[in-house]
Amino acid sequence: MKKMVAIVLFAMLIVPMTAQEVGLQLYSLRNQFKQDVTGSLDAIQSWGITKLEGGGTYGMSMEDFQKELATRKLSVVSVGAGFEDLEKDPQKVIDNAKAFGAKYVMCAWVPHDDNKWDLEETQHATKVFNTAGKLLKANGLVLAYHPHGYEFRPYKNGTLFDYMAENATDFTFELDVFWAHHGGADPLALMKKYPKKMTLMHLKDMKHGVQGNNTGHEDVETNVVLGKGQVDIRGVVLEAKRLGIEYMFIEDESSRVVEQVPQSLKFLDGLNKM
C-alpha cells in the first residue's frame, strides 16, 4: 500500500494531463488490483486518465465499484466480452455493458484449436460478430473485435483479416497496434485501408529485436514505453486523431507497468504539442 501511494504522488508531480481520448485498459493493472483496488484506481487518477476499458469489479459489488470510480471521476467506456457469451448469451454482454454505462463492447480473442486458424474459423467468427453486433447495436452499443495477430495470415490477395473487415457489417475493430505489428501487419496501413472500421485502439509498443509470429502470444515483458519500441506509435496516434477514433487505450502488460505508464503518457503529451 505504501509503495502504491508513493508511486501515485510521484506520478502527480511529473505527468501532465493528456488528451481525454487516451484511456487505460485495466488489464494493465491486473496484478496491482489483486493487492489494492482503491490504490490502483488512485494511481490511474493521478495519471490524469479518466476513461477506462474493463468489465469486472475486482471482487466488489457493481454499486461499490461504481462509487469508487465516480469518486475519482473515472468511467468505464468499453467492456470486454468473451466470444462464447457473444455467441450464446449476448444479452449477458448487453446487461454488463449497460451496468457500467459503457458504449463499446470489445472481444479480444476467438478460441481455436492450438494454432489452427483458417478461413473456416474466420467465417465463423465473422458471422458470430455480425449477429451479436446487430443485437448490441439495437441496444445502443458498438461491438469491436480486437485482432491478436493470427488473423493476418495470407488469404487470396490479402489476409484473413481483410475477409473479416470486408464482411464486418455490424461490428467494428479495436486495433491493438502491438498485436497487428506482431502478426506481420502494418497498423498504420490498416487504419488507412479501413478508416471507417476502426473505432477503438490499444496503444502498446514492442521491444526492439522481438520477432513476431502468427500465434497471438508473446512474452509480456516485451511491452515497452510508448515511443521506445519498434511500433510506429507516433504515426498511428496522429492517424487516429485524424480519423476521429474516440478512445485510444494504453495497455501495458509488463511487470513495469506502474513505472512505464507515466512515461508513455509523457510521450503522448509530447505528440499533442506537435
PAZAPA-4460 file (N, C-alpha, C; in steps of 0.05 Angstrom, whole numbers, plus 32768, in hexadecimal, padded with zeros to 4 digits):
% residues 274
    n_x    n_y    n_z   ca_x   ca_y   ca_z    c_x    c_y    c_z   seq   type   mol
   8011   7FE8   8000   8000   8000   8000   8011   8019   8000     1      M     A
   8026   801A   8011   8038   8031   8012   8046   8036   7FF8     2      K     A
   804D   8020   7FEB   805B   8022   7FD1   8048   802F   7FBC     3      K     A
   802F   8026   7FBC   801C   8030   7FA9   8017   804E   7FAE     4      M     A
   8015   8057   7FC7   8011   8073   7FCE   8029   8084   7FC4     5      V     A
   8041   8079   7FC8   8059   8087   7FBF   8059   808B   7FA1     6      A     A
   8051   8076   7F93   8050   8077   7F76   803C   808B   7F6C     7      I     A
   8025   808C   7F7A   8010   809F   7F73   801A   80BC   7F76     8      V     A
   8027   80C2   7F8D   8031   80DD   7F92   8046   80E4   7F7D     9      L     A
   8058   80D1   7F76   806C   80D6   7F62   8060   80DD   7F47    10      F     A
   804B   80CD   7F40   803E   80D2   7F26   8031   80ED   7F25    11      A     A
   8025   80F6   7F3B   8017   810F   7F3C   802B   8126   7F37    12      M     A
   8044   8122   7F3E   8058   8137   7F3B   8063   8139   7F1F    13      L     A
   8065   8122   7F11   8073   8123   7EF8   8062   8120   7EDF    14      I     A
   804A   8116   7EE1   803A   810F   7ECA   8026   8125   7EC3    15      V     A
   8027   8131   7EAC   8014   8145   7EA4   7FFA   8138   7E9B    16      P     A
   7FE4   8147   7E9B   7FCB   813D   7E91   7FCD   8138   7E73    17      M     A
   7FC0   8123   7E6A   7FC1   811C   7E4D   7FA5   811F   7E42    18      T     A
   7FA3   811D   7E28   7F89   811F   7E1B   7F76   810A   7E27    19      A     A
   7F5C   8111   7E29   7F49   8100   7E36   7F45   80E5   7E27    20      Q     A
   7F4A   80E5   7E0D   7F45   80CC   7DFF   7F5A   80B6   7E06    21      E     A
   7F6F   80BD   7E15   7F82   80A9   7E1E   7F78   809D   7E38    22      V     A
   7F72   8083   7E37   7F69   8075   7E4F   7F7B   805F   7E57    23      G     A
   7F72   804E   7E68   7F82   8037   7E72   7F72   801E   7E71    24      L     A
   7F7E   8008   7E66   7F72   7FEE   7E68   7F7A   7FE3   7E84    25      Q     A
   7F65   7FDD   7E94   7F6A   7FD6   7EB0   7F7A   7FBC   7EB3    26      L     A
   7F7B   7FAB   7E9F   7F8B   7F93   7EA0   7FA8   7F9A   7EA6    27      Y     A
   7FB0   7FB2   7E9F   7FCB   7FBA   7EA4   7FD3   7FB8   7EC1    28      S     A
   7FBF   7FBE   7ED3   7FC4   7FBE   7EEF   7FB8   7FA5   7EFD    29      L     A
   7FB6   7F8F   7EEE   7FA9   7F77   7EF9   7FB6   7F6E   7F13    30      R     A
   7FD1   7F6F   7F14   7FDF   7F66   7F2C   7FDC   7F79   7F43    31      N     A
   7FDC   7F93   7F3D   7FD8   7FA7   7F51   7FBC   7FA6   7F5D    32      Q     A
   7FA8   7FA1   7F4D   7F8D   7FA0   7F57   7F89   7F89   7F6A    33      F     A
   7F98   7F74   7F67   7F96   7F5D   7F79   7F9F   7F65   7F96    34      K     A
   7FB1   7F78   7F97   7FBC   7F81   7FB1   7FAD   7F99   7FBD    35      Q     A
   7FA4   7FAB   7FAC   7F9A   7FC4   7FB6   7F88   7FD2   7FA0    36      D     A
   7F6E   7FCE   7FA2   7F5C   7FD8   7F8E   7F5B   7FF7   7F8E    37      V     A
   7F56   8002   7FA5   7F53   801F   7FA7   7F6E   802D   7FA1    38      T     A
   7F84   8021   7FAA   7F9E   802D   7FA5   7FA4   802D   7F87    39      G     A
   7F9C   8018   7F79   7FA0   8017   7F5C   7F8F   802C   7F4E    40      S     A
   7F77   8030   7F57   7F66   8046   7F4C   7F72   8061   7F52    41      L     A
   7F7E   8064   7F69   7F8C   807D   7F70   7FA2   8083   7F5C    42      D     A
   7FB1   806E   7F56   7FC8   8071   7F43   7FBE   807A   7F28    43      A     A
   7FA8   806E   7F1E   7F9D   8075   7F04   7F94   8093   7F05    44      I     A
   7F87   809B   7F1A   7F7E   80B6   7F1D   7F96   80C9   7F1C    45      Q     A
   7FAB   80C2   7F2A   7FC3   80D3   7F2B   7FD0   80D7   7F10    46      S     A
   7FCC   80C4   7EFE   7FD7   80C5   7EE3   7FC8   80D8   7ED1    47      W     A
   7FB1   80E2   7EDB   7FA1   80F4   7ECA   7F8F   80E5   7EB7    48      G     A
   7F8C   80CB   7EBB   7F7B   80BA   7EAA   7F5F   80BA   7EB5    49      I     A
   7F4A   80BC   7EA4   7F2F   80BC   7EAE   7F1E   80A6   7EA0    50      T     A
   7F27   809C   7E89   7F18   8088   7E7A   7F25   806D   7E7C    51      K     A
   7F15   8059   7E81   7F20   803E   7E86   7F12   8029   7E75    52      L     A
   7F21   8014   7E70   7F16   7FFC   7E63   7F1A   7FE5   7E77    53      E     A
   7F04   7FD9   7E7E   7F05   7FC4   7E93   7EEF   7FAF   7E8F    54      G     A
   7EDF   7FAD   7EA4   7EC9   7F99   7EA2   7EC4   7F8A   7EBC    55      G     A
   7ED7   7F8C   7ECF   7ED3   7F7E   7EE8   7ED4   7F92   7EFF    56      G     A
   7ECE   7F88   7F17   7ECD   7F99   7F2F   7EE0   7F91   7F44    57      T     A
   7EF2   7F7E   7F3E   7F08   7F76   7F50   7EFF   7F6F   7F6C    58      Y     A
   7EE9   7F5F   7F6D   7EE0   7F55   7F87   7ECD   7F67   7F95    59      G     A
   7EC8   7F7F   7F8B   7EB6   7F92   7F97   7E9A   7F8F   7F8A    60      M     A
   7E86   7F99   7F97   7E6B   7F9A   7F8A   7E6C   7FAF   7F75    61      S     A
   7E5B   7FAD   7F61   7E5A   7FC1   7F4C   7E55   7FDD   7F58    62      M     A
   7E43   7FDE   7F6B   7E3C   7FF8   7F78   7E55   8004   7F85    63      E     A
   7E63   7FF4   7F94   7E7B   7FFF   7FA3   7E91   8006   7F8F    64      D     A
   7E95   7FF6   7F7B   7EAA   7FFB   7F68   7EA4   8015   7F58    65      F     A
   7E8B   8019   7F51   7E83   8031   7F43   7E86   804A   7F55    66      Q     A
   7E82   8047   7F6F   7E86   805D   7F81   7EA4   8065   7F82    67      K     A
   7EB5   8050   7F82   7ED2   8056   7F82   7EDB   8064   7F69    68      E     A
   7ECF   805B   7F52   7ED5   8068   7F39   7ECC   8085   7F39    69      L     A
   7EB3   8089   7F41   7EA7   80A4   7F41   7EB7   80B7   7F53    70      A     A
   7EC0   80AD   7F6A   7ED0   80BE   7F7C   7EE9   80C9   7F6F    71      T     A
   7EF4   80BA   7F5C   7F0C   80C1   7F4F   7F07   80CC   7F32    72      R     A
   7EED   80D0   7F2C   7EE5   80DA   7F11   7EF0   80C8   7EFB    73      K     A
   7EEE   80AD   7F00   7EF6   8099   7EED   7EDC   808D   7EE1    74      L     A
   7EDD   8085   7EC8   7EC6   8077   7EBC   7ED0   8061   7EA9    75      S     A
   7EC1   804B   7EAA   7EC7   8034   7E99   7EB7   8039   7E7F    76      V     A
   7EC4   803E   7E6A   7EB6   8044   7E50   7EB6   802C   7E3D    77      V     A
   7EC6   8018   7E44   7EC8   8000   7E34   7ECB   7FE7   7E46    78      S     A
   7EBC   7FD2   7E41   7EBE   7FBA   7E51   7EC6   7FA2   7E3F    79      V     A
   7ED4   7F8F   7E4B   7EDC   7F77   7E3D   7EC5   7F63   7E3E    80      G     A
   7EC5   7F52   7E2A   7EB1   7F3C   7E28   7EBD   7F23   7E1C    81      A     A
   7EB7   7F0C   7E27   7EC1   7EF3   7E1D   7EB2   7EEC   7E03    82      G     A
   7EC0   7EDE   7DF1   7EB4   7ED6   7DD8   7E9C   7EC3   7DDD    83      F     A
   7E9F   7EB1   7DF0   7E89   7E9F   7DF5   7E70   7EAD   7DFE    84      E     A
   7E73   7EC2   7E0E   7E5C   7ED1   7E17   7E4F   7EE0   7DFF    85      D     A
   7E5F   7EEB   7DEE   7E55   7EF8   7DD6   7E45   7EE5   7DC4    86      L     A
   7E4F   7ECD   7DC3   7E42   7EB9   7DB2   7E29   7EAD   7DBF    87      E     A
   7E2A   7EA7   7DD9   7E14   7E98   7DE6   7E03   7EA9   7DF9    88      K     A
   7E0D   7EBE   7E03   7DFE   7ECE   7E17   7E04   7EEC   7E14    89      D     A
   7DFE   7EF8   7DFD   7E05   7F14   7DF9   7DF6   7F27   7E0C    90      P     A
   7DDF   7F1E   7E16   7DD1   7F2F   7E29   7DE1   7F33   7E43    91      Q     A
   7DF0   7F1F   7E4A   7E02   7F21   7E62   7E17   7F37   7E5C    92      K     A
   7E21   7F38   7E44   7E34   7F4D   7E3D   7E28   7F68   7E3D    93      V     A
   7E10   7F6A   7E32   7E01   7F84   7E32   7DFC   7F8E   7E4E    94      I     A
   7DF3   7F7C   7E5F   7DED   7F84   7E7B   7E06   7F8E   7E8A    95      D     A
   7E1D   7F81   7E85   7E36   7F89   7E92   7E3F   7FA4   7E88    96      N     A
   7E3D   7FA9   7E6E   7E45   7FC2   7E63   7E34   7FD9   7E6E    97      A     A
   7E1A   7FD4   7E6F   7E07   7FE8   7E79   7E0B   7FEE   7E96    98      K     A
   7E12   7FD9   7EA6   7E17   7FDD   7EC2   7E2F   7FF0   7EC7    99      A     A
   7E42   7FEF   7EB5   7E59   8001   7EB7   7E54   801C   7EAA   100      F     A
   7E3F   801D   7E9A   7E3A   8036   7E8B   7E4D   8039   7E73   101      G     A
   7E57   8022   7E69   7E6A   8022   7E53   7E5D   8025   7E38   102      A     A
   7E6B   802F   7E25   7E62   8032   7E0A   7E6C   801B   7DF8   103      K     A
   7E84   8012   7DFF   7E91   7FFE   7DEE   7E94   7FE3   7DFC   104      Y     A
   7E92   7FCE   7DEC   7E98   7FB2   7DF6   7EAE   7FA8   7DE4   105      V     A
   7EC3   7F9D   7DF0   7ED9   7F92   7DE0   7EDD   7F75   7DE6   106      M     A
   7EE4   7F66   7DD2   7EEB   7F4A   7DD5   7F08   7F47   7DCC   107      C     A
   7F19   7F3C   7DDD   7F36   7F3C   7DD7   7F41   7F21   7DCE   108      A     A
   7F30   7F0C   7DCD   7F3B   7EF2   7DC5   7F24   7EE0   7DBB   109      W     A
   7F2A   7ED1   7DA6   7F18   7EBD   7D9D   7F24   7EA2   7DA2   110      V     A
   7F19   7E91   7DB2   7F24   7E77   7DB9   7F28   7E66   7D9F   111      P     A
   7F40   7E59   7D9D   7F45   7E48   7D86   7F59   7E33   7D8F   112      H     A
   7F59   7E1C   7D81   7F6A   7E06   7D89   7F87   7E0B   7D83   113      D     A
   7F97   7E09   7D98   7FB4   7E0C   7D95   7FBA   7E26   7D86   114      D     A
   7FC7   7E24   7D6F   7FCD   7E3C   7D5F   7FBF   7E3A   7D44   115      N     A
   7FA9   7E2C   7D43   7F9A   7E29   7D2A   7F86   7E40   7D27   116      K     A
   7F8B   7E50   7D13   7F79   7E65   7D0C   7F78   7E68   7CEE   117      W     A
   7F62   7E62   7CE2   7F60   7E64   7CC5   7F45   7E71   7CBD   118      D     A
   7F3D   7E6E   7CA4   7F25   7E7B   7C9B   7F0C   7E72   7CAA   119      L     A
   7F0B   7E59   7CB2   7EF3   7E4E   7CC0   7EEF   7E5D   7CDB   120      E     A
   7F05   7E60   7CEA   7F03   7E6E   7D04   7EFD   7E8C   7CFF   121      E     A
   7F09   7E97   7CEA   7F04   7EB3   7CE4   7EE7   7EB8   7CDD   122      T     A
   7EDB   7EA7   7CCC   7EBF   7EAA   7CC4   7EAD   7EA7   7CDC   123      Q     A
   7EB3   7E93   7CED   7EA2   7E8F   7D05   7EA3   7EA7   7D17   124      H     A
   7EBB   7EB1   7D1D   7EBD   7EC8   7D2E   7EAF   7EE1   7D23   125      A     A
   7EB2   7EE5   7D09   7EA5   7EFC   7CFC   7E87   7EFA   7CFE   126      T     A
   7E7C   7EE2   7CFB   7E5F   7EDE   7CFD   7E56   7EE4   7D1A   127      K     A
   7E64   7EDA   7D2D   7E5D   7EDE   7D49   7E5E   7EFC   7D50   128      V     A
   7E73   7F09   7D48   7E76   7F26   7D4E   7E60   7F36   7D40   129      F     A
   7E59   7F2F   7D28   7E43   7F3E   7D1A   7E29   7F3A   7D28   130      N     A
   7E23   7F21   7D30   7E0A   7F1B   7D3D   7E08   7F29   7D58   131      T     A
   7E1C   7F26   7D68   7E1C   7F33   7D82   7E1D   7F51   7D7F   132      A     A
   7E2E   7F5B   7D6C   7E31   7F77   7D69   7E17   7F85   7D61   133      G     A
   7E06   7F77   7D52   7DEC   7F82   7D4A   7DDB   7F86   7D62   134      K     A
   7DDB   7F72   7D74   7DCB   7F74   7D8D   7DD6   7F8A   7D9F   135      L     A
   7DF0   7F8B   7DA2   7DFC   7FA0   7DB2   7DF5   7FBC   7DA7   136      L     A
   7DF7   7FBE   7D8D   7DF1   7FD8   7D80   7DD4   7FE1   7D87   137      K     A
   7DC2   7FCD   7D87   7DA6   7FD4   7D8D   7DA3   7FDD   7DAA   138      A     A
   7DB7   7FD7   7DBA   7DB6   7FE0   7DD6   7DC9   7FF7   7DDB   139      N     A
   7DD1   8004   7DC6   7DE2   801C   7DC9   7DFF   8017   7DCE   140      G     A
   7E09   7FFF   7DC8   7E24   7FF8   7DCD   7E33   7FF2   7DB3   141      L     A
   7E4E   7FF5   7DB4   7E5F   7FF0   7D9D   7E71   7FD8   7DA4   142      V     A
   7E70   7FC4   7D94   7E82   7FAC   7D97   7E9B   7FB0   7D87   143      L     A
   7EB2   7FAC   7D94   7ECC   7FAE   7D87   7EDC   7F95   7D8C   144      A     A
   7EE6   7F88   7D77   7EF8   7F71   7D7A   7F15   7F7A   7D7A   145      Y     A
   7F23   7F6F   7D8D   7F40   7F75   7D91   7F51   7F5F   7D86   146      H     A
   7F5B   7F62   7D6D   7F6C   7F4D   7D62   7F86   7F49   7D72   147      P     A
   7F8F   7F31   7D73   7FA7   7F2A   7D83   7FBE   7F21   7D72   148      H     A
   7FBC   7F22   7D58   7FD3   7F1B   7D47   7FCF   7F03   7D35   149      G     A
   7FC0   7EEF   7D3F   7FBC   7ED7   7D2E   7FAA   7EDD   7D16   150      Y     A
   7F9C   7EF3   7D17   7F89   7EFA   7D01   7F98   7F05   7CE8   151      E     A
   7FB2   7F0A   7CEB   7FC0   7F17   7CD5   7FCF   7F02   7CC3   152      F     A
   7FC5   7EE9   7CC4   7FD0   7ED4   7CB3   7FC6   7ED9   7C96   153      R     A
   7FD6   7ED1   7C82   7FCF   7ED6   7C66   7FB4   7ECA   7C5E   154      P     A
   7FA5   7ED9   7C4E   7F8C   7ECF   7C43   7F88   7EDE   7C29   155      Y     A
   7F86   7ECF   7C13   7F83   7EDB   7BF8   7F98   7EF0   7BF4   156      K     A
   7F90   7F09   7BED   7FA4   7F1E   7BE9   7FAA   7F2F   7C01   157      N     A
   7F9F   7F25   7C18   7FA3   7F34   7C31   7FA7   7F21   7C48   158      G     A
   7F97   7F26   7C5D   7F99   7F16   7C75   7F7D   7F0E   7C7E   159      T     A
   7F7C   7EFC   7C92   7F62   7EF4   7C9D   7F55   7F0C   7CAC   160      L     A
   7F66   7F1E   7CB6   7F5B   7F37   7CC1   7F4B   7F47   7CAD   161      F     A
   7F56   7F48   7C94   7F48   7F56   7C7F   7F2C   7F4A   7C7B   162      D     A
   7F2A   7F30   7C7C   7F10   7F23   7C79   7EFD   7F2D   7C8F   163      Y     A
   7F07   7F2E   7CA8   7EF7   7F37   7CBE   7EEE   7F54   7CBA   164      M     A
   7F01   7F65   7CB4   7EFB   7F81   7CB1   7EE7   7F87   7C9A   165      A     A
   7EEB   7F79   7C84   7ED9   7F7D   7C6D   7EBD   7F72   7C72   166      E     A
   7EBA   7F5F   7C85   7EA0   7F53   7C8A   7E95   7F5C   7CA5   167      N     A
   7EA1   7F6F   7CB2   7E98   7F79   7CCC   7E82   7F8D   7CC7   168      A     A
   7E69   7F84   7CC8   7E52   7F96   7CC3   7E47   7FA2   7CDD   169      T     A
   7E4A   7F93   7CF4   7E3E   7F9C   7D0D   7E52   7F9C   7D24   170      D     A
   7E6C   7F9C   7D1E   7E80   7F9F   7D33   7E98   7FAE   7D27   171      F     A
   7EA8   7FB8   7D39   7EBF   7FC8   7D32   7ED8   7FBB   7D3D   172      T     A
   7EEE   7FC9   7D3E   7F07   7FBE   7D48   7F14   7FD1   7D5D   173      F     A
   7F21   7FC4   7D70   7F33   7FD2   7D82   7F4F   7FC9   7D7A   174      E     A
   7F5E   7FDC   7D6F   7F78   7FD6   7D64   7F8D   7FD7   7D7A   175      L     A
   7F98   7FC0   7D82   7FAE   7FBF   7D94   7FC7   7FC0   7D83   176      D     A
   7FD6   7FD6   7D84   7FEC   7FDB   7D71   8003   7FC7   7D76   177      V     A
   8006   7FBF   7D8F   801B   7FAB   7D96   8015   7F90   7D88   178      F     A
   7FFC   7F87   7D8B   7FF6   7F6C   7D80   7FF3   7F6D   7D62   179      W     A
   7FEB   7F83   7D56   7FEA   7F84   7D39   8007   7F83   7D2E   180      A     A
   8019   7F93   7D3A   8035   7F93   7D32   8041   7F77   7D37   181      H     A
   803B   7F6B   7D4E   8046   7F51   7D55   803C   7F3B   7D41   182      H     A
   8024   7F3F   7D36   8019   7F2B   7D23   8022   7F30   7D07   183      G     A
   8033   7F44   7D02   803D   7F49   7CE8   802F   7F5F   7CD8   184      G     A
   801C   7F6D   7CE4   800E   7F82   7CD6   801A   7F9D   7CDD   185      A     A
   8012   7FB1   7CCD   801B   7FCD   7CD2   8002   7FDB   7CDE   186      D     A
   8003   7FE2   7CF8   7FEB   7FEE   7D04   7FE2   8008   7CF7   187      P     A
   7FF5   8019   7CEF   7FEE   8032   7CE2   7FE1   802D   7CC7   188      L     A
   7FEB   8019   7CB8   7FDF   8013   7C9E   7FC3   8008   7CA2   189      A     A
   7FBE   7FF8   7CB7   7FA3   7FEE   7CBC   7F90   8005   7CC2   190      L     A
   7F99   8018   7CD1   7F88   802F   7CD7   7F80   803F   7CBE   191      M     A
   7F93   8041   7CAC   7F8D   804F   7C93   7F7C   803F   7C80   192      K     A
   7F7F   8025   7C81   7F6F   8013   7C70   7F52   8010   7C79   193      K     A
   7F4F   8010   7C94   7F34   800C   7C9F   7F2D   8022   7CB3   194      Y     A
   7F2D   803B   7CAA   7F29   8051   7CBC   7F0E   8051   7CCB   195      P     A
   7EF9   8046   7CBF   7EDF   8046   7CCB   7EDA   802D   7CDC   196      K     A
   7EED   801A   7CDC   7EE9   8002   7CEB   7EF8   8002   7D06   197      K     A
   7F0A   8016   7D09   7F1A   8017   7D22   7F0D   802B   7D35   198      M     A
   7F02   8021   7D4B   7EF4   8033   7D5E   7F02   8037   7D78   199      T     A
   7F14   8024   7D7F   7F24   8025   7D98   7F40   801D   7D92   200      L     A
   7F52   8023   7DA5   7F6E   801B   7DA1   7F7A   8013   7DBC   201      M     A
   7F8D   8001   7DBB   7F9F   7FFB   7DD1   7FBB   8005   7DCA   202      H     A
   7FC6   8016   7DDA   7FE0   8020   7DD6   7FF4   8010   7DE6   203      L     A
   8006   8003   7DD9   8019   7FF1   7DE6   8031   7FEF   7DD4   204      K     A
   8049   7FF1   7DDF   8061   7FF1   7DCF   8072   7FD7   7DD4   205      D     A
   8081   7FCF   7DC0   808F   7FB6   7DC1   80AE   7FBA   7DC2   206      M     A
   80BB   7FAD   7DD4   80D7   7FAF   7DD7   80E6   7FA9   7DBD   207      K     A
   80FA   7FB9   7DB7   810A   7FB4   7D9F   8117   7F98   7DA0   208      H     A
   8118   7F8C   7D89   8124   7F71   7D87   8111   7F5A   7D89   209      G     A
   80F8   7F60   7D92   80E5   7F4A   7D94   80DA   7F43   7D79   210      V     A
   80DA   7F29   7D73   80D0   7F20   7D59   80B3   7F16   7D5D   211      Q     A
   80A1   7F20   7D4D   8085   7F19   7D50   807F   7EFE   7D45   212      G     A
   8066   7EF5   7D48   805C   7EDC   7D3D   803E   7EDD   7D3B   213      N     A
   8031   7EC7   7D33   8014   7EC7   7D30   8005   7EB8   7D46   214      N     A
   8011   7EB6   7D5D   8004   7EA7   7D73   7FF3   7EB9   7D85   215      T     A
   7FF8   7ED3   7D85   7FE9   7EE4   7D97   7FF4   7EE3   7DB4   216      G     A
   800C   7ED8   7DB7   8018   7ED6   7DD1   8035   7EE2   7DD1   217      H     A
   803C   7EEE   7DE7   8057   7EF9   7DEA   805D   7EFE   7E07   218      E     A
   8076   7EFF   7E0F   807E   7F05   7E2A   8075   7F22   7E31   219      D     A
   8066   7F24   7E47   805B   7F3F   7E4E   8072   7F53   7E54   220      V     A
   8089   7F49   7E5A   809F   7F5B   7E60   80AA   7F69   7E47   221      E     A
   80A0   7F62   7E30   80A8   7F70   7E17   8098   7F8A   7E14   222      T     A
   8085   7F90   7E26   8077   7FA9   7E25   8089   7FBF   7E31   223      N     A
   808D   7FD4   7E21   809F   7FE9   7E2A   8090   8004   7E29   224      V     A
   809D   8019   7E34   8091   8034   7E34   808B   803C   7E17   225      V     A
   8073   8048   7E13   806B   8051   7DF9   8081   8064   7DED   226      L     A
   8088   805F   7DD4   809C   806F   7DC7   80B8   8064   7DC9   227      G     A
   80BB   804F   7DDA   80D6   8044   7DDE   80DA   802A   7DCF   228      K     A
   80C5   801F   7DC2   80C7   8006   7DB5   80C6   8008   7D97   229      G     A
   80BE   7FF1   7D8A   80BF   7FF0   7D6D   80A5   7FF6   7D5F   230      Q     A
   808F   7FFC   7D6E   8076   8003   7D62   8075   8021   7D5D   231      V     A
   806A   8029   7D47   8068   8046   7D40   8051   8053   7D50   232      D     A
   8056   8057   7D6A   8041   8062   7D7B   803A   807E   7D73   233      I     A
   804D   808E   7D6D   8048   80A9   7D64   8035   80AA   7D4C   234      R     A
   803C   8099   7D38   802C   8098   7D1F   800F   8090   7D24   235      G     A
   800B   807B   7D35   7FF0   8071   7D39   7FDF   8084   7D4A   236      V     A
   7FEC   8091   7D5D   7FDE   80A4   7D6E   7FD4   80BC   7D5E   237      V     A
   7FE6   80C6   7D4D   7FDE   80DD   7D3D   7FC8   80D5   7D29   238      L     A
   7FCA   80BD   7D1E   7FB5   80B4   7D0C   7F9B   80B0   7D1B   239      E     A
   7F9C   80A5   7D33   7F84   80A2   7D44   7F76   80BC   7D49   240      A     A
   7F86   80D1   7D4E   7F7A   80EB   7D52   7F6D   80F5   7D39   241      K     A
   7F7A   80F0   7D22   7F6F   80F9   7D08   7F55   80EB   7D02   242      R     A
   7F54   80D1   7D09   7F3C   80C1   7D04   7F25   80C6   7D18   243      L     A
   7F2D   80D3   7D2F   7F19   80D8   7D43   7F12   80C0   7D54   244      G     A
   7F25   80AD   7D57   7F21   8096   7D68   7F1D   80A0   7D85   245      I     A
   7F07   8097   7D91   7EFF   80A3   7DAA   7F11   809D   7DC2   246      E     A
   7F1A   8084   7DC4   7F2B   807D   7DDB   7F43   806C   7DD2   247      Y     A
   7F5A   8074   7DDD   7F73   8064   7DDA   7F7B   805C   7DF6   248      M     A
   7F7A   8042   7DFB   7F80   8038   7E15   7F9D   802E   7E17   249      F     A
   7FAC   8039   7E2A   7FC7   802E   7E2F   7FC3   8012   7E3C   250      I     A
   7FD1   7FFF   7E31   7FD2   7FE5   7E3E   7FEF   7FDC   7E41   251      E     A
   7FF8   7FDA   7E59   8013   7FD2   7E5F   8012   7FBA   7E71   252      D     A
   8019   7FA3   7E66   8016   7F89   7E75   802F   7F82   7E85   253      E     A
   8043   7F92   7E84   805D   7F8B   7E90   805C   7F8F   7EAF   254      S     A
   8070   7F84   7EBC   8072   7F87   7ED9   807A   7FA3   7EE1   255      S     A
   8082   7FB3   7ECD   808B   7FCF   7ED2   8075   7FE3   7ECC   256      R     A
   805C   7FDA   7ECA   8046   7FEB   7EC2   8044   8005   7ED2   257      V     A
   8046   8003   7EEC   8042   801B   7EFD   8057   8030   7EF7   258      V     A
   806F   8028   7EF0   8084   803B   7EEA   8082   8044   7ECD   259      E     A
   8078   8032   7EBB   8079   8038   7E9F   8061   8049   7E96   260      Q     A
   804A   8046   7EA1   8032   8055   7E98   8037   8073   7E9A   261      V     A
   8041   807E   7EB0   8047   809B   7EB0   805A   80A4   7E9A   262      P     A
   806E   8093   7E94   8080   809A   7E7F   8072   809A   7E63   263      Q     A
   8060   8086   7E60   8051   8084   7E47   803F   809D   7E44   264      S     A
   8032   80A5   7E5A   8021   80BC   7E59   8031   80D5   7E52   265      L     A
   8049   80D7   7E5C   805A   80EE   7E57   8061   80EF   7E39   266      K     A
   8066   80D8   7E2D   806C   80D6   7E10   8053   80DF   7E00   267      F     A
   803C   80D6   7E08   8023   80DD   7DFA   801E   80FB   7DFD   268      L     A
   8023   8106   7E14   801F   8122   7E19   8031   8133   7E06   269      D     A
   8049   8128   7E01   805B   8136   7DEE   804F   8136   7DD2   270      G     A
   8041   8121   7DCB   8034   8121   7DB0   801D   8135   7DAF   271      L     A
   800F   813A   7DC5   7FFA   814D   7DC5   8004   8169   7DC0   272      N     A
   801D   816E   7DC6   8029   8189   7DC3   8035   818D   7DA7   273      K     A
   8034   8179   7D97   8041   817B   7D7C   802E   818A   7D69   274      M     A
***
